[in-house]
Amino acid sequence: MPRPWLLVAAEDTADGRLELRRRPDGEYMIQIAGRVLMNSAARRSEEVLSTRGIAASTAPSPRVLIGGLGLGCTLRAALNVLPPTASVTVVELNPVIEAWCRGPLTEVHGSALDDPRVTLVSGDVSRHIARVSAGSQDVILLDLYTGPNEGTDDPGDPFYGLAALAHQRQALARRGVLAVWGERRDLAYEKRLTQSGFTVQPRSLEGGGDAWKHAVYVAVRG
């Protein structure tokens, strides 16, 4: 028998109705306009994004920038592997996501936002990255609703286009790491990463070859 989803909270946005739902066993889901964005029972790709991205960094006290708060799973996974001297800035566009993460979703991420290493910034992560000082970040983790795909091939795409990659590379210190979540492998994006001066390590999370379900790109700045 299917387990019911209970509506916890909802907010109307320009992209449709944003909903937070919970099952009685503590499983949470965020969806927008009926499309599932993330599920706390399927957090492996977010955890891999954090752990592989941070593991690729050689900085002893990494300065980490996370684009997208979501259910807090990416942040929680990062905090679990970072040293006490690290610092993490999370940039979240939607204030209601922050409110949910400070409320019911604390049981998912273990009050990660209260960790003294964490600073939460409200705003657009692409604009934030464009404004930070050159070389000020050791790791950038992009865990956004939509990863790179055929619809983001435009050079002006704010997150995955060539101009965005130039900003991301400038924000990173030498040998800094850009780790990006994707719904599936996108060869055009891998090519743009290489063109932008990154050494790329794409990884399949499920399947292989043409059957990739999710992908994590770990790209090191030269």
JOHUNOR-V982314 format. One record per residue. RES is the residue in one letter. OMEGA is omega in radians with two decimals (* if undefined). BURIAL is + if it has 16 or more other ideal C-beta (glycine too) atoms within 10 Angstrom, else -. D_CENTER is the distance of its C-alpha to the mean C-alpha in Angstrom with 2 decimals. Layout:
BEGIN
RES OMEGA BURIAL D_CENTER
RES OMEGA BURIAL D_CENTER
END
This chain:
BEGIN
M -3.12 - 33.17
P 3.08 - 29.73
R -3.06 - 28.11
P 2.99 - 27.87
W 3.12 - 24.82
L 3.12 - 25.72
L 3.12 - 24.43
V -3.12 + 23.22
A -3.14 - 22.31
A -3.13 - 21.85
E 3.06 - 21.40
D 3.13 - 22.54
T 3.13 - 20.29
A -3.13 - 21.00
D -3.12 - 19.02
G -3.10 - 20.92
R 3.11 - 21.24
L -3.06 + 18.15
E 2.99 + 19.15
L -3.12 + 18.34
R -3.09 + 20.45
R 2.98 + 21.62
R -3.10 + 23.97
P -3.13 - 26.80
D 3.08 - 25.49
G 3.07 - 22.35
E -3.12 - 19.85
Y 3.10 + 17.55
M 2.97 + 16.14
I 3.09 + 14.69
Q 3.11 + 16.19
I -3.12 + 17.13
A 3.12 - 20.54
G -3.12 - 20.98
R 3.13 - 17.90
V 3.12 - 15.78
L -3.12 + 12.08
M -3.08 + 11.32
N -3.07 + 13.88
S 3.10 + 14.29
A 3.14 - 16.70
A -3.04 - 14.41
R -3.02 + 11.53
R -3.09 - 12.41
S 3.09 + 9.78
E 3.13 + 7.01
E 3.11 + 9.80
V 3.09 + 10.68
L -3.12 + 7.52
S -3.01 + 8.26
T 3.13 + 11.96
R 3.12 + 12.56
G -3.12 + 10.77
I 3.13 + 12.70
A -3.13 - 15.73
A -3.12 + 16.09
S 3.09 + 16.59
T -3.12 - 20.26
A -3.14 + 19.98
P 3.10 - 21.85
S -2.98 - 20.00
P 2.98 + 16.58
R -2.97 + 15.27
V 3.06 + 11.50
L 3.13 + 9.40
I 3.06 + 5.92
G 3.13 + 5.11
G -3.14 + 5.08
L 3.10 + 7.16
G 3.11 + 8.13
L -3.12 + 10.52
G -3.07 + 9.58
C 3.12 + 9.26
T 3.11 + 6.41
L -3.12 + 8.54
R -3.14 + 11.63
A 3.11 + 11.20
A -3.12 + 10.74
L -3.11 + 13.76
N -3.09 - 15.70
V -3.12 - 15.97
L 3.09 + 16.19
P -3.13 - 19.76
P -3.10 - 21.23
T 3.13 - 21.52
A 3.04 + 17.86
S -3.10 + 16.12
V 3.01 + 12.64
T 3.10 + 11.87
V 3.13 + 9.31
V -3.12 + 9.67
E -3.07 + 10.00
L -2.97 + 12.27
N -3.13 + 14.05
P -3.12 - 16.39
V 3.07 - 17.07
I 3.07 + 13.65
E -3.13 + 14.49
A 3.12 - 17.94
W -3.13 + 17.01
C 3.06 + 14.90
R -3.13 - 18.00
G -3.02 - 20.21
P -3.06 - 20.21
L 3.08 + 16.73
T 3.12 - 17.87
E 3.07 - 19.40
V -3.02 + 16.10
H 3.05 + 14.38
G 3.12 - 17.74
S -3.11 - 17.80
A -3.11 + 14.95
L 3.11 + 15.24
D 3.12 - 18.83
D -3.10 + 18.21
P 3.11 - 20.05
R -2.94 + 17.51
V 2.97 + 15.01
T 3.12 - 15.32
L -3.14 + 13.78
V 3.08 - 14.21
S 3.12 - 14.76
G -3.13 - 14.32
D -3.05 - 12.83
V 3.13 + 10.31
S 3.10 + 12.32
R 3.12 - 15.44
H -3.13 + 14.36
I -3.13 + 13.67
A -3.07 + 16.99
R -3.05 - 18.78
V -3.13 + 17.96
S 3.12 - 20.70
A 3.09 - 20.93
G -3.04 - 19.98
S -3.10 - 18.56
Q 3.06 + 15.26
D 3.14 + 15.28
V 2.98 + 11.65
I 3.10 + 8.79
L 3.12 + 5.28
L 3.14 + 3.64
D -3.03 + 1.59
L -3.08 + 5.04
Y -3.13 + 8.27
T 3.09 - 9.82
G 3.13 + 9.14
P -3.14 + 12.08
N -3.10 - 15.37
E 3.13 - 18.98
G -3.13 - 18.40
T -3.09 + 16.35
D 3.12 - 19.14
D 3.13 - 20.62
P -3.12 - 20.78
G 3.11 - 19.96
D -2.98 + 16.68
P -3.10 + 14.72
F -2.98 + 11.44
Y 3.12 + 12.88
G -3.09 + 16.59
L 3.12 - 18.84
A 3.11 - 19.08
A 3.11 + 15.35
L 3.09 + 15.37
A 3.09 - 18.42
H -3.13 + 16.86
Q 3.12 + 13.95
R 3.14 + 16.71
Q -3.13 + 18.92
A -3.07 + 16.57
L 2.98 + 16.30
A 3.08 + 19.29
R -3.02 - 21.31
R 3.05 - 19.80
G -2.99 + 16.40
V 2.98 + 13.38
L 3.10 + 10.69
A -2.98 + 8.32
V 3.05 + 6.74
W 3.07 + 6.28
G 3.12 + 9.44
E 3.07 - 11.78
R -3.10 + 14.53
R 3.13 + 15.80
D -3.05 + 16.65
L 3.13 - 19.45
A 3.10 - 19.77
Y 3.09 + 16.32
E 3.12 + 17.29
K 3.13 - 20.51
R 3.09 + 19.04
L 3.13 + 17.07
T 3.11 - 20.44
Q -3.07 - 22.31
S 3.06 + 20.20
G 3.09 - 21.19
F 2.92 + 18.53
T -2.90 - 19.54
V 3.08 + 17.33
Q 3.12 + 16.85
P -3.12 + 15.49
R 3.02 - 15.50
S 3.07 - 16.40
L 3.11 + 15.35
E -3.13 - 18.21
G -3.12 - 21.39
G -3.13 - 22.07
G -3.13 - 23.67
D -3.05 - 23.47
A -3.14 - 22.24
W 3.07 + 18.57
K 3.06 - 16.64
H 3.13 + 13.06
A 2.99 + 12.17
V 3.09 + 10.17
Y 3.02 + 11.37
V -3.04 + 12.37
A -3.08 + 14.30
V 3.12 + 16.67
R 3.10 + 18.30
G * - 22.04
END
